[in-house]
Amino acid sequence: MSYKHQFSDLHNFVNDLYTLGETIGKGHFAVVKIARHIFTQKEVAVKVIDKTKLDEISKTHLFQEVKCMKLVQHPNVVRLYEVIDTPNKLCLILEFADGGDMYDYIIKHANGLNESLARRYFRQICRALKYCHEMSVCHRDLKPENLVFFEKQGVVKLTDFGFSNLFSPGKKLLTSCGSLAYSAPEILLGDPYDAPAVDIWSLGVILFMLVTGHAPFQEANDSETVMMILDCSYNVPSNISLACQNLIHRMIVREPEKRATLDEVMSDIWYRQCEDDDYDNEQYYIDSLKLISQDDHEFILRQMIDGNVAEKEIILKSLNDNQYNHTTATYHLLAEKIFHDKFNNKNRTVKRQKCSLQPANDPFKEQINIFISSTLNFGKENISPMLMTPKHSIDSSHEQILLALVEDDEEPLLLQQCTTNTNITTTSVQAMNIILEEDENPETSSTE
């Protein structure tokens, strides 16, 4: 099931390969800690499971978790880098989510997210789930606590495959598992169930929570919650758009055969609104081996060889065999660092292009430069120096320039006039012309 690490002592393993940090999660059999991969200096999460406390059922779930996580490598699924099996411990080295989980995020938004933001996160969850189902993996424990944020990447990812299992289309599963508030009626009844359909129910509950800030089935005690779920008794607040209400009602349906499929959800009118505005990071965060260029591949190999991580033959064999050992973990962490750098550079370029509102030879830009230069020559040094740096875009600094000029001339009304116009470029020109005219005609300015 896992890579047999040469160290039987977990403490030695940690000291040699990772530096453990604070504990960020704790369960009956496992502890999750932040750690730093020593060679790449990348932060990861280390899930340490005490195998001595596991019964046979728990061992089966653990086996399924590792097996399913190896199958699903997707930009919206937390990545498994390495598996270390010792006599008493099993360690899973995972992507570290720097933004917390979705449950805490929803709690902070008691009235729910605006639908545009909710749709953005919901789409990412759907992409992750669609990929899982395509790989014949049913999650069976979809809930906000198992969705985590990666702020640097700007994405949400699915995690915790402890209740996941493989399924075959048309064949039903039997095991009742998951979390009560998100469980489909057929799970609670103990009936054989269609695997994708139970995930769709949970997906509907998550969407409900995103837009309302609370769960549809959350009563004072578990018995009441069960009855509400079995009766499929819930109400979507009237302030939610009809399109969103309709999608929720298509997913949270008592009869599994009447629920929308995932393809139908992703074709829904609410789901597809403003698709052009939904920035998709997917192309930048897929399997390293599929996108790595030959030059990058050779660069990573050289780094690993020079760093005494492993010889070239061992690295290539580990990658070809799809192993989950320290060699492949190091390779993928280095590859991701390259992808992240490329993504950040590309993102900065796109932002610069979007912020460029005027042509390069804009006479107004030259006029501003001349004016600022002459102003500084007259001793008005309180204009921020950063506005004079070549790398700082004049286009994106109109308001800052005007603020400095207005404060210097003690004309607060001018700023108010400038900011009331929605066209910042036009008002900046008008305001600057007023200032320039006043400088050229001081007598007129003083009489006014």
C-alpha positions, 0 to 999 in steps of 0.5 A: 500500500505504501512506500517502506521508508528506510527509517523505522523510527519516525523521529529520525525520519522527521529530522532527516527529511522534514521539520515538524511545526505546530499541530493543526488538527487532531482526531482519534487516531491521527494528528496533523502537523505543519512541516517544512520539506527541508530540501525544497523549503516548501510547507506541507501537512503531515498526517500521522496515524497511529496504527496500533489504535486502528481496528479492522474497519479503520484499517480498511478505511485508511487503505481506501483513503491512500488508494483513492488519494493516489488516484485523484491528482487534480488542481482542486484536490489536495495532493498526496506527495509521500507515504511513509509506513513505519511499524507503528505509524503511517505518515501521509505528506500532503499539500498544506492549505494556508487559508483554513477550511470552508466551514470557518469561512462560512461561519464568518459570513453568517448571512452567506456569500454573495452568489457570484463568489459562492458560484466561483467556489462551487464550480471548483468543488464541482470540478474536483468531484467530477474528476473523482467520479471519472476516476470511479472514486466516491467521496462520501463525506463532502462537507465544508470542513473537508474543503480547504483554501489555498490563498496563494493559488486562489483555489479551494480543494477537496480533502479527507478521503477517509470515507471514500471508496471505489464504485462501478457504474450501476452497482450500489454501495452498502456502507453507511458513512459520512456526517449526519447534517450532509448525509443523503436519506438513503445513507441514513436508512441503510439502503443500498445506494448509488455512489454519485447520487449521495455526493450530489446530495451533499453538494446541494447542502454545501451550496445551500450553506454557501449562499445562506450561511447555515445548514438546511438540516441542523436541528436541536438534536440528531433525531430531529435532524434525521427526521428533517432529512428523511422528510427532505424538509427545508426552505431556501430563503427568498433573498436567494435568486430563483436560479440558485434556488432551483439548482439547490432544489434539483440536488437536495431531492428525496429520491436519488433517481430524481436528483440532478447528475453532476453533468446536469448541475454543471450545465445549469443556468445558475452554474454557467452564469458569468463563466468568462469572469471565473478565472480558472487556475486549472491549467496551472495546477495539474499533474507535474509530470504531464506539463513539465518541459524537458528543460525544467525536467533536466533542471529538477534532476540536476538539483536533486542529483547535486543535492544528494537526494537520489541518483538519476536512475533512481529518480526516473524509476520512482517517477515511472513506477508512480511511487509515493516516496521522498524522491518523487515528493521532492521532484513534485515539490520542485516542479510545483515551485517552477509552476507557481513562479511561472503562474505568478509571472503570467498573472502579473503580466495579465494584471499589468495589461489590464491596468494599462488604460492608455497608450504608451505615448499618452501626452497626458502621461508626459504632462504629468511627468513634466508637472511633477518634475517642475513641482519638485523643483519648486520644493514641493517634496511631499509628493510620494517618491514612489510616484516618481519611480519608472516601474510604477504605473502612472495610469494606476496612480491618478488618484494618488497623484491628485491627492498629493497635489490637492493636499499640497495646494490645500484644495480639498474640494478638487479631490471630491470633484474628481472622485465623483466622476466614474471615468477616472481617466477623464476626471484626472485630465480635467483636474490636472488641467485645472491645476496647470491653468491655476499655476499658469494664472496665479492672479486669476486663481487668487481672485477666485 
